[in-house]
C-alpha cells in the first residue's frame, strides 16, 4: 500500500490550551478518511497545518515527493476582481494563458493570430480542458463563467473552489467542511463524484450521510490523541462506543486499586519509605491515571418551550418577487399546532426570504400573514450572531437578560446558563470576535433558546456545529413542545426531526411533500425513472410511426425528377456562393462589392428554400 502522507508526533497548542499532543497517523493511496472531533479540538487547525497554512509546535509532516495535493478551506479566498474562469484555471497557469491568448485572438478577428492560438490549444490539449471545465461548472449550477467572484454567494464561491480543485486533478484532496453552504442537490453530486473517483481523500465534515457513504476510514481527535477506525461512519459509532466502555471499565479498575493503595500509603511508616519506593511511585502513577475523564461533556439543551395556542399562522394569497425572480406566487397555507416542517430547494429560490416574511422581517408584495397571539418566535439565522464582536460572551448574554427563567420557573444567571452550552467561566470572558465557528453557533443557540420560544425557526443550523452537538439538538427538537420550521441541507438532520417538507422548486412553485427527506428522495428517484421510461417509450413509438410512414410514402416519379433537379440547383448555387465570398476577399471596388452582396443575399434565401424542399423529398428516397 503506497503511503501518500505521514504525520509523526504532531503537537499544536494556543497558549496553555493544547489541541493535540504528539499525534501520529498516515494517509495511504485510496484512503477516503473522515476526520471527526468536537468543535474547538483542532480539526480545521490540523488540516491547515497539513496544507502548510499553519505551523505545528513540534512534529513532522512528510508527503510522498511525486503527489499533487489540493486543499479546500472552509471559506475559500479569492483575489478581488477575479472571474470564475480565472479562479478555476488558477491552478494551471499554462492552460489559462493559452486559453486567454485564444479568446483574445478570436475577439481581434486576426486570421493568423487565430490559427497560431488554435495550434497552441491543440499542442496543450486545452480543448478537452475547456470542455471539462464548462461541463463541471454546469453540473455545479454555475453558468455565468465570466462573472466576478465577489458577485457570488458563499455557496457559489465554494462550488467554484471545488471545480478548480477537481479540474487540477490532485492525487490527494484535503477538504474542510465541503458541504457547508451547498444545497442538497450539489451535496449529492459531490457525494457521488467522490464515491466514484479514485482520488485519495482527507476531510472534515459534520454531514453524517456524506461520511457514511464516502469514507472508508474514520479518524477521531479525542483527549488530544488520535483514534483510527477502518470503516465508515456507522462502523465508527459502534467501535467508538466499545472503546469508551472499555476505557470506562479500565478507569474503574484503576480507581479500585487506587483506594487500596491509599490505605497502604496511610499505614506506611516514614522510615520504610526508601524500601517501598517502587510502590509509592506506582501509587502516584495510578493517581495521575485516575484523573482522566472518559465521560462526555456535552451541550445541555433541556430548555422547555412556553405555551402555544391552537392558532399558529395562516398565509393568505402571499406573493413576492425580486425583479424577474418569483419567490412566492399566491401562496396559501394554514400551519398546525406542533407541526415540524423542513424546507429544501436549490440556493437562491427564496427559502430564507420565506421565513423572514413570516416573521415580518421582509414585506410581502401582496397578501397577509395572520400570526397567533401566543406565538413566540425563536430565530436562528444563517447570517450568524448579531452581537457586538468587541463584547465579551458573558456581557452579550447579560444584555439580553440578567435573570433567565426556564423549565417551569427554574432561574439561572447568565453565567450558569452559558455553562449548559459548554462555555466555562474562562470561555465566558472571551471576546466574541475570538470565538471559533462552532462556539459562535453555540452562543447563538443559547441566545435563541434562553427566551423559551414556542415556535423555532432554524435557518441552516447545522453549519459549524460538531456531530455530537447536532445529535443533542436533534434529540431536543424531536421532543420540542412547540412548532418548528427548519431550512437545512443536512439530510440526516431532516430525516430525524421533520414531519413533512416544503420543496421550493423555483419560480414561486412549492411542493408540500408528506414525509422526511429520504422519503422524498425515494419518491423523486421513482418519479424521474418513470419520466425517463415514458420518454423512451414515446421516442420508440415515434420512431415506429415514422418507420411506417416511410414505408407507406414512396417518392413518386414526378418527385424523383424534382429531387434530381434540386440536387443540381443546390450544387450550382453553392458554387456561386463560394465565388462571391472570394470577391469579398479580393475586390476593392465598392460598387462591385455592393452588387455582389445583393446577389449573395438572394442566393442565401434560395438555398434555404430549396434545401428545405430537398430535405422533405430525401426522407422519401
C-alpha positions in Angstrom: 0.0 0.0 0.0 1.5 3.3 -1.1 1.9 6.0 1.6 0.9 9.5 0.4 1.2 11.3 3.8 2.8 10.6 7.1 2.1 12.6 10.3 4.6 12.0 13.1 4.4 13.3 16.7 2.5 16.4 15.8 1.7 18.8 18.6 -0.2 22.1 18.5 -1.4 24.5 21.2 -2.6 28.0 21.6 -1.3 29.5 24.8 -2.0 26.9 27.6 -4.7 25.2 25.5 -3.4 22.0 23.8 -5.4 20.9 20.8 -3.5 17.7 20.1 -0.3 16.2 21.6 2.2 14.0 19.7 -0.4 12.5 17.3 0.8 10.1 14.6 -1.1 8.7 11.6 -0.8 8.1 7.9 -2.8 8.5 4.7 -2.4 5.8 2.1 -3.4 5.7 -1.6 -7.1 5.0 -1.9 -8.0 6.1 1.6 -11.1 8.2 2.0 -10.8 9.5 5.6 -13.3 11.5 7.6 -11.7 13.5 10.4 -14.1 13.8 13.4 -13.9 15.8 16.6 -15.8 18.2 18.8 -15.7 21.9 18.0 -12.5 23.6 19.2 -10.4 20.4 19.4 -8.3 21.2 16.3 -9.9 19.6 13.2 -9.5 22.6 10.9 -6.2 23.5 12.5 -4.8 20.1 11.7 -5.9 20.4 8.0 -4.4 23.9 7.9 -1.1 22.6 9.3 -1.0 19.7 6.8 -1.7 22.1 3.9 1.1 24.4 5.0 -1.1 27.3 6.1 0.0 27.0 9.7 3.0 25.6 11.6 2.9 23.0 14.3 4.6 23.4 17.7 6.5 20.2 17.0 6.4 17.1 14.9 6.9 16.1 11.3 4.8 16.0 8.1 6.0 14.0 5.1 4.4 13.9 1.7 5.3 11.5 -1.0 7.5 13.5 -3.4 5.6 13.0 -6.6 1.9 13.5 -5.4 -0.2 16.6 -6.2 -2.3 17.9 -3.3 -5.5 20.1 -3.4 -6.9 21.9 -0.3 -10.4 23.4 0.1 -10.7 25.8 3.0 -14.0 26.3 4.9 -14.2 29.8 3.4 -12.2 29.9 0.1 -10.2 33.0 -0.5 -10.1 34.7 -4.0 -8.3 37.8 -5.3 -10.9 40.5 -5.8 -11.8 41.1 -9.4 -11.1 37.5 -10.4 -13.5 36.0 -12.8 -14.9 32.4 -12.5 -12.8 31.2 -15.4 -9.6 32.7 -13.9 -10.4 31.2 -10.5 -10.9 27.7 -12.0 -7.8 27.9 -14.2 -5.7 29.5 -11.5 -4.2 26.1 -10.6 -2.9 25.6 -14.2 -1.3 28.9 -15.3 0.0 27.5 -18.7 -3.5 26.3 -19.8 -5.0 29.6 -18.5 -2.6 31.7 -20.6 -3.2 29.6 -23.7 -7.0 29.9 -23.4 -6.7 33.7 -22.8 -4.5 34.0 -26.0 -7.1 32.1 -28.0 -10.0 34.2 -26.6 -8.1 37.4 -27.4 -7.3 36.3 -30.9 -11.0 35.4 -31.6 -12.0 38.9 -30.5 -9.4 40.6 -32.7 -10.5 38.7 -35.9 -6.9 38.3 -36.9 -6.8 35.1 -39.0 -3.1 34.5 -38.4 -3.4 35.0 -34.6 -6.4 32.7 -34.5 -4.5 30.0 -36.4 -1.5 30.3 -34.1 -3.7 30.2 -31.0 -5.5 27.1 -32.3 -2.2 25.3 -32.8 -1.3 26.2 -29.2 -4.6 24.9 -28.0 -4.0 21.6 -29.9 -0.5 21.2 -28.5 -1.6 21.7 -24.9 -4.8 19.6 -25.2 -6.6 22.7 -24.0 -9.8 21.9 -25.9 -10.6 19.0 -23.6 -9.7 21.1 -20.6 -12.1 23.9 -21.5 -14.9 21.4 -22.3 -14.4 19.7 -19.0 -14.4 23.0 -17.1 -17.7 24.1 -18.7 -19.3 20.7 -18.1 -18.2 20.6 -14.5 -19.4 24.1 -13.7 -22.7 23.3 -15.4 -23.1 20.3 -13.1 -22.4 22.6 -10.2 -25.1 25.0 -11.4 -22.6 27.8 -12.4 -23.4 29.2 -15.8 -22.1 32.8 -16.0 -18.4 31.9 -16.5 -17.2 35.5 -16.8 -18.9 36.8 -13.6 -16.6 38.2 -10.9 -16.1 36.1 -7.7 -17.2 38.8 -5.4 -20.7 38.9 -7.0 -21.3 35.2 -6.0 -22.9 33.9 -2.8 -20.9 31.9 -0.3 -22.3 28.6 -1.7 -21.4 29.6 -5.3 -17.9 30.6 -4.3 -17.5 27.2 -2.6 -18.6 25.5 -5.8 -16.1 27.4 -7.9 -13.4 26.5 -5.5 -14.4 22.8 -5.7 -14.5 23.0 -9.5 -10.9 24.4 -9.5 -9.7 21.7 -7.3 -11.3 18.9 -9.3 -10.0 20.3 -12.6 -6.5 20.4 -11.2 -6.8 16.6 -10.8 -4.9 16.2 -7.5 -3.8 12.8 -6.1 -4.8 13.8 -2.5 -7.8 16.0 -1.7 -7.9 17.8 1.6 -11.4 19.2 2.3 -12.5 21.3 5.2 -16.4 21.2 5.6 -17.0 20.8 1.8 -20.8 20.5 2.3 -21.3 23.8 4.2 -23.3 26.4 2.3 -24.1 23.9 -0.5 -27.6 22.9 -1.4 -28.7 19.2 -1.2 -28.5 18.7 -5.0 -24.9 19.8 -5.1 -24.0 17.8 -2.0 -25.4 14.7 -3.6 -23.5 15.4 -6.8 -20.2 15.8 -4.8 -21.0 12.7 -2.8 -21.4 10.6 -5.9 -18.3 12.1 -7.5 -16.1 11.3 -4.5 -17.5 7.8 -4.3 -16.7 7.0 -7.9 -13.4 8.9 -8.0 -10.1 7.2 -7.3 -8.8 10.3 -5.5 -7.4 9.9 -2.0 -9.3 12.0 0.5 -8.8 13.5 3.9 -11.8 15.7 5.0 -13.6 17.3 7.9 -17.4 17.3 7.7 -20.4 17.1 10.0 -22.7 15.6 7.3 -23.3 12.1 8.6 -24.8 10.6 5.4 -21.8 12.0 3.5 -19.4 10.4 5.9 -21.2 7.1 5.8 -21.4 6.9 2.0 -18.0 8.3 1.0 -15.5 7.3 3.7 -13.7 4.0 4.3 -11.8 5.2 7.3 -12.6 7.5 10.3 -10.0 9.3 12.4 -11.2 10.9 15.7 -9.4 13.5 17.7 -10.3 12.9 21.3 -8.5 13.7 24.6 -5.8 15.3 22.5 -5.0 12.0 20.8 -5.8 10.1 17.6 -8.1 7.1 17.3 -8.5 5.3 13.9 -11.3 3.2 12.7 -11.2 1.2 9.4 -14.8 1.6 8.2 -17.5 4.1 7.5 -19.3 6.4 10.0 -21.8 3.7 11.1 -18.9 1.3 11.9 -17.1 4.1 13.8 -20.1 4.8 16.0 -20.2 1.1 17.1 -16.5 0.8 17.7 -16.2 4.1 19.5 -18.9 3.1 21.9 -17.0 -0.1 22.6 -13.8 1.9 23.2 -15.5 4.3 25.6 -17.0 1.3 27.5 -13.6 -0.4 27.7 -11.8 2.7 28.9 -14.6 3.4 31.5 -14.2 -0.1 32.8 -10.4 0.2 32.9 -10.7 3.5 34.8 -13.0 1.9 37.4 -10.3 -0.8 38.0 -7.7 1.9 38.4 -9.8 3.7 41.0 -10.5 0.5 42.9 -6.7 -0.3 43.0 -6.0 3.3 44.0 -8.3 3.1 47.0 -6.4 0.0 48.3 -3.1 1.7 47.7 -4.2 4.9 49.5 -4.9 2.7 52.6 -1.4 1.3 52.3 0.1 4.8 51.9 -1.6 5.9 55.1 -0.3 2.9 57.0 3.3 3.2 55.5 5.8 4.4 58.2 8.1 7.2 57.1 11.2 5.2 58.0 10.3 2.5 55.4 9.7 4.9 52.5 13.0 4.1 50.8 12.4 0.3 50.9 8.9 0.7 49.3 9.8 3.5 46.8 8.7 1.5 43.7 5.3 1.0 45.2 5.0 4.7 46.2 5.9 5.7 42.6 3.3 3.3 41.3 0.7 4.9 43.6 1.4 8.3 42.2 1.2 6.9 38.7 -2.2 5.4 39.5 -3.4 8.7 41.0 -2.5 10.5 37.8 -4.2 7.9 35.6 -7.3 8.1 37.7 -7.8 11.8 36.8 -8.5 11.0 33.2 -12.2 11.7 32.2 -13.8 9.5 29.6 -17.3 10.8 30.2 -18.8 13.1 27.5 -19.0 16.8 28.3 -22.0 17.8 26.1 -24.2 20.7 25.5 -27.3 20.5 27.8 -30.3 21.6 25.9 -33.1 21.0 28.4 -35.0 24.2 27.8 -38.8 23.9 27.6 -41.0 25.9 25.3 -43.6 28.3 26.5 -47.3 27.6 26.0 -48.6 27.9 22.4 -52.3 28.2 21.4 -54.2 26.4 18.6 -53.8 29.2 16.1 -50.3 29.4 14.8 -50.3 31.3 11.4 -52.2 31.5 8.2 -50.8 32.6 4.9 -53.3 34.3 2.6 -52.5 34.9 -1.0 -48.9 35.8 -0.4 -46.8 36.9 -3.4 -43.2 38.1 -3.5 -40.7 38.7 -6.3 -37.4 40.4 -6.8 -37.4 41.7 -10.4 -38.0 38.6 -12.6 -37.3 36.2 -9.8 -40.6 34.9 -8.3 -40.3 33.8 -4.6 -44.0 33.2 -3.8 -47.0 33.3 -6.2 -50.4 33.4 -4.4 -49.2 31.2 -1.6 -51.9 29.9 0.9 -51.3 27.7 3.9 -52.6 27.1 7.5 -49.8 26.0 9.9 -50.9 23.5 12.6 -50.0 23.2 16.2 -46.8 21.2 16.9 -46.1 21.0 13.2 -42.4 20.3 12.2 -41.7 21.5 8.7 -38.5 21.1 6.7 -37.7 23.4 3.8 -35.4 22.3 0.9 -34.5 23.6 -2.5 -31.7 25.0 -4.6 -29.8 28.1 -3.4 -31.4 31.3 -4.5 -35.1 30.0 -4.7 -36.2 32.0 -1.7 -36.1 29.7 1.3 -34.6 32.3 3.7 -36.8 35.0 2.3 -39.9 32.9 3.1 -39.1 32.6 6.8 -38.2 36.3 7.1 -41.5 37.2 5.6 -43.3 35.1 8.1 -41.6 37.0 10.9 -42.2 40.4 9.4 -38.5 41.0 8.6 -39.3 41.2 4.8 -42.5 42.6 3.4 -44.7 40.7 1.0 -45.7 42.3 -2.3 -49.3 41.3 -1.6 -51.3 39.1 0.8 -51.1 38.8 4.5 -49.8 36.6 7.4 -52.2 36.0 10.4 -50.0 35.0 13.3 -51.5 33.7 16.6 -51.3 35.8 19.7 -49.4 33.2 21.8 -46.7 32.6 19.1 -43.2 33.4 20.4 -40.6 33.1 17.6 -37.1 32.0 18.2 -35.0 32.7 15.1 -31.6 31.0 14.4 -30.3 32.8 11.3 -27.6 31.6 8.9 -26.2 35.1 8.8 -24.9 34.4 12.3 -24.7 36.4 15.5 -25.8 40.0 15.6 -23.8 40.7 18.8 -21.1 43.3 19.0 -17.9 41.4 18.2 -16.0 43.6 20.7 -18.1 42.5 23.6 -17.3 39.5 25.9 -19.6 36.4 25.7 -21.0 37.0 29.3 -21.7 40.7 28.6 -23.5 39.9 25.3 -25.9 37.4 27.1 -26.4 39.6 30.2 -27.6 42.4 27.8 -30.4 40.1 26.7 -31.4 39.1 30.2 -29.8 39.2 33.7 -32.2 36.6 35.0 -33.2 33.6 32.8 -36.3 31.6 33.8 -36.8 28.3 32.0 -38.1 24.8 32.8 -41.2 25.6 34.9 -39.8 28.5 36.8 -36.1 27.5 37.4 -33.9 30.6 37.5 -30.4 30.8 36.0 -27.9 33.6 35.9 -26.3 34.2 32.5 -23.1 32.6 33.7 -25.0 29.4 34.8 -27.0 29.3 31.6 -23.9 29.6 29.4 -22.3 26.6 31.1 -25.1 24.4 29.7 -23.7 25.4 26.3 -20.1 24.4 27.2 -18.9 28.0 27.9 -16.8 27.6 31.0 -16.2 30.7 33.2 -12.9 31.3 31.4 -14.6 30.9 28.0 -17.3 33.5 29.0 -14.6 36.1 29.3 -13.6 35.7 25.7 -14.4 38.4 23.2 -16.9 37.3 20.6 -14.5 38.0 17.6 -12.1 35.4 19.0 -14.7 32.6 19.0 -14.5 29.6 16.6 -17.3 28.9 14.1 -18.7 26.2 16.4 -18.5 28.4 19.5 -20.4 31.2 17.7 -23.1 28.8 16.7 -23.5 27.5 20.3 -23.7 31.1 21.6 -26.4 32.0 19.1 -28.3 28.8 20.0 -28.1 29.8 23.7 -29.3 33.4 22.8 -32.3 31.9 20.9 -33.3 29.3 23.5 -32.9 31.4 26.6 -36.2 33.2 25.6 -38.1 29.9 25.8 -39.7 30.2 22.3 -42.6 28.1 21.3 -42.0 28.5 17.5 -38.4 27.8 16.4 -37.2 28.9 13.0 -33.8 27.5 12.2 -32.0 28.6 9.0 -29.1 26.2 8.3 -28.5 25.3 12.0 -26.1 22.5 11.1 -23.3 24.7 9.7 -20.3 24.7 12.0 -21.9 22.5 14.8 -20.0 19.4 15.6 -21.6 16.0 15.2 -22.2 15.4 19.0 -23.9 18.8 19.4 -26.0 18.1 16.3 -27.2 14.8 17.9 -28.2 16.6 21.1 -30.0 19.3 19.1 -31.9 16.7 17.1 -32.9 14.9 20.4 -34.2 18.2 21.8 -36.1 19.1 18.7 -37.8 15.7 18.4 -39.4 16.3 21.8 -39.9 20.0 21.5 -43.4 21.0 22.6 -43.9 23.7 20.0 -43.7 24.4 16.3 -40.7 24.1 14.1 -39.5 25.3 10.6 -36.0 24.3 9.6 -34.1 25.1 6.5 -31.2 22.6 6.2 -29.0 20.8 3.6 -28.2 18.1 6.3 -30.3 15.1 5.1 -29.7 13.1 8.3 -30.9 16.1 10.4 -34.1 16.5 8.3 -34.8 12.8 8.4 -34.7 12.8 12.2 -36.9 15.8 13.0 -39.4 16.8 10.3 -42.9 15.6 9.5 -43.2 17.0 6.0 -41.3 19.1 3.5 -41.8 22.3 1.5 -39.8 21.7 -1.7 -39.0 25.1 -3.3 -38.9 24.3 -7.0 -38.3 27.8 -8.2 -40.5 30.4 -10.0 -42.8 30.5 -6.9 -43.7 26.8 -7.1 -43.7 25.0 -3.7 -44.5 21.3 -3.4 -45.8 20.1 0.0 -44.4 16.6 0.5 -45.7 14.3 3.3 -42.6 12.7 4.8 -38.9 13.3 5.5 -36.0 13.9 3.1 -35.2 10.2 2.4 -38.9 9.6 1.6 -38.8 12.5 -0.8 -35.6 11.3 -2.4 -37.0 7.8 -3.0 -40.2 9.3 -4.5 -38.2 11.7 -6.7 -36.0 8.8 -8.0 -39.0 6.8 -8.9 -40.7 9.8 -10.5 -37.7 10.6 -12.6 -37.3 7.0 -13.6 -40.9 6.9 -14.8 -40.4 10.1 -16.8 -37.3 8.5 -18.5 -39.3 5.3 -19.2 -42.2 7.3 -20.7 -39.9 9.4 -22.8 -38.1 6.3 -24.1 -41.5 4.7 -24.9 -42.7 7.9 -26.7 -39.4 8.0 -28.7 -39.7 4.4 -29.6 -43.4 4.9 -30.7 -42.4 8.0 -32.7 -39.6 6.0 -34.5 -42.0 3.2 -35.3 -44.6 5.7 -36.6 -42.0 7.3 -38.8 -40.8 4.0 -40.0 -44.4 3.0 -41.0 -44.9 6.4 -42.7 -41.6 5.9 -44.6 -42.8 2.5 -45.8 -46.1 3.9 -46.9 -44.9 7.2 -48.6 -42.7 6.3 -51.6 -41.3 9.0 -53.8 -43.4 9.4 -56.9 -41.8 9.7 -60.4 -42.5 13.4 -60.5 -41.0 13.9 -57.1 -37.9 11.9 -58.2 -37.4 14.2 -61.1 -37.8 17.3 -58.8 -35.3 15.8 -56.4 -32.6 15.3 -59.0 -33.2 18.8 -60.4 -32.9 20.3 -56.9 -29.7 18.5 -56.3 -28.1 20.1 -59.4 -29.5 23.5 -58.5 -28.1 23.4 -55.0 -24.7 22.4 -56.3 -24.7 25.4 -58.7 -26.0 27.8 -56.0 -23.3 26.7 -53.6 -20.6 27.2 -56.3 -21.8 30.7 -57.0 -21.9 31.5 -53.2 -18.3 30.3 -52.9 -17.3 32.6 -55.8 -19.0 35.6 -54.3 -17.1 35.0 -51.0 -13.8 35.2 -52.9 -15.0 38.5 -54.4 -15.4 39.9 -50.9 -11.9 38.9 -50.1 -10.2 40.3 -53.2 -12.2 43.1 -54.8 -11.8 46.7 -53.6 -14.4 48.4 -55.8 -17.4 49.5 -53.6 -20.0 49.2 -56.4 -18.9 45.7 -57.3 -18.9 44.7 -53.7 -22.5 46.1 -53.2 -23.7 44.3 -56.3 -22.1 41.0 -55.1 -23.7 41.5 -51.6 -27.2 41.8 -53.1 -26.7 38.6 -55.1 -25.3 36.9 -52.1 -28.4 37.6 -50.1 -30.6 36.3 -52.9 -28.6 33.1 -53.1 -28.9 32.6 -49.3 -32.6 32.8 -49.5 -32.8 30.5 -52.4 -30.6 28.0 -50.7 -32.8 28.0 -47.6 -36.0 27.4 -49.6 -34.5 24.7 -51.8 -32.6 22.9 -49.1 -35.9 22.6 -47.1 -37.7 21.0 -50.0 -34.7 18.8 -50.7 -34.8 17.5 -47.1 -38.6 16.8 -47.4 -38.0 14.7 -50.5 -34.9 13.0 -49.2 -37.0 11.4 -46.4 -38.9 9.5 -49.1 -35.8 8.4 -51.0 
